Amino acid sequence: MNSSERIAIVAGTFTPIHDGHRALLHKAFQTASHDGDGQGHVVVALTSTEFARHTRSDPDHAGDLGPFERRRRALEAELGRISGAYTASNEIIRLEDTHGPAATRDDIDALVVSPEGKAQHRAHELNERRVDEGREPLEIHTAPFVIADDGTRISSTRIRNGEIDAHGQILE
């Protein structure tokens, strides 16, 4: 990375990877590549299994996430498929706390989040913290929800519950 690169960060458990995650990742690459003057860089903060147990909306299923390294390999494969359409480089880091490096790194320009209220609230909380500590706030970019065939958004919880597949098709 060079100092003129635009850096976007996105975070999540990314398991199982579904079309909603793909929308987040595409938005991160688009955001990093936005100005067209540099290649940009995407930091994907993959939630550690331990931290996920404390933050999941379905904590009883946090163990269903699987080992971090297996999730990392699946995410690397997905990034390999997506990144070819963009000039931005990418890396995966382990996320161990709510705000991760987005709270402390001055080289990050933008945070990409889902439209969920919880994610939006955390993003604005993060910027308040950055400003309180004398840092510039991050641009907040929101990826769209991806809707399943039944008109409800795709989520990992719904996939794990056997309602839909990773593309939002209803399972019977």
N, C-alpha and C positions, 0 to 999 in steps of 0.2 A: 504494500500500500504506500502511496505517497500522500503528502499533506494536502494536495489539491483534490483528492478523491472525496466524493460524497459518500458518507457512510449511513446506512439505514440498519436498524436493529429490529428484530421480531423475536418473540419468545413464545414457548408453549411446550406441551408434552408431546404433541405430534404423534399420537398413537390411538387407534390406528390412523394412518394418514388417509385423509379423505379430501373431497373436492373443496371443502371450506378451508382446509389447511393450504391447499394449492392456491386458492385465491389470496390468502395471506402472503404466501411466498412470492407469487407474481407481483403483488402490490409492493413488497419489499424491493424486489429487483427493479421495478419501474421507478420507485422512489429514489433508489441509489443511482440509477442511470438518468435521472430527470433532466439535468442541465445539458447533457450531451457533450460537455467539454472534457470529461474524464470518464474513466471506466466505471467508477463507483465500486462499492464494496458492501456486501450484505453480511451482517453478523446474525446468525441464528442461535439464540440462547435456548438450548434444550434443557428443560426442567429435569433436575436429578430426581430419581425415584423417591429418595428420602424427603425432599422438599415437596414433591407432588402430594405426598400423604397429608401434608399440612394445608394444602391449598385447593384440593379437588372439590368440585361441587358434589361429587359422589365418592367421599373418602373411603367408603367400604370397598370400592373397586380400585383403589390406588395400587394395590398389589397386582391387579390385572394388567397394569401398564407394561410389565416385563422389565428385564434388566436394561439399564441405561445404554450399555454398549450395543445391544440388539436394536434398540430404538435409534441410536446414533447411525448404525449401518443402514437402516431403512430410510432415515432422513437423508443420508449421504446419497443413496441411490435416487431418491426423489429429486434432490438438488441437481444431480447429474442430468436428469431428464429435463428439468425446467431451465437450468442456467444457460443451456446452449442457445436460447432465444435472446439472451441479453449479453451486454459487454461487461457487466459487473462481476467481480470475483466474489467468493463467499467462504465462510468458515463457520464451523459449529463450535460453540463453547458450552460448558456446563453451567446451568443456572442454579444457584444454591439459595437465593433469597428473592424477595418480592421485586426489587428494582434492578438487581444485578449491575452490570457495568454501565447501563444507561444512566445511572445516578451519578457516576463518578468520572466517566470518560469524557474529556472535552472534545475529542475528535469525532464523536457521533453527532450527526446532523438531524436524524429523524427516527421516530419510533412508529412502527406499524402495528396496529391493533385491530381487533375485531370490533364490531359495533355493539357488542354486549355491554350493558351498563357497568358491570364489574370491571371490565377491561378499560373502558373509558375513564372511570373513576380513578383507577390506578395510574393511568397515563397522566391525568391532570395532577394527581398527588405527587407523582414523580417530578413533574415540572415545578411544582411549588417547592419541593425539596431542593431541586437544582438552583432555583432562584435564591432561596434562603441561604444557600452555601456559596453564592456569588457566581454561579455558572449560568450560561445562557440556557433558556428553555429549549427543548427539542421541538421540532415540527412534529405534529401528530397527524398521521395519515391513517385513515380507516378503510379497511378492506370491506367489501360488501358481504352480507350473509349469502350463503349459497343455499338455495331452497330445494328440499327433497320433493319427490313426486306428489306427496300428500299436502304440499303447501307449507310445511313446517321446516325450519332450518335443519341442515345437516349438522350433527354433532357426534363426537366420539361416544358419548353416553348412549345415544340412540343406536349406534352401530353395535356397541357392546351388549346392549339389551336385545339385539336381534330384530329390531324394528325395520332398519334400512341397511343397505350396503354402503360402501364408501362413495358411491356416486349418487346416493339419495333414492335409489330404487327401493320400493316397498318389498319387504320379505314376508312371505306368507307362512 
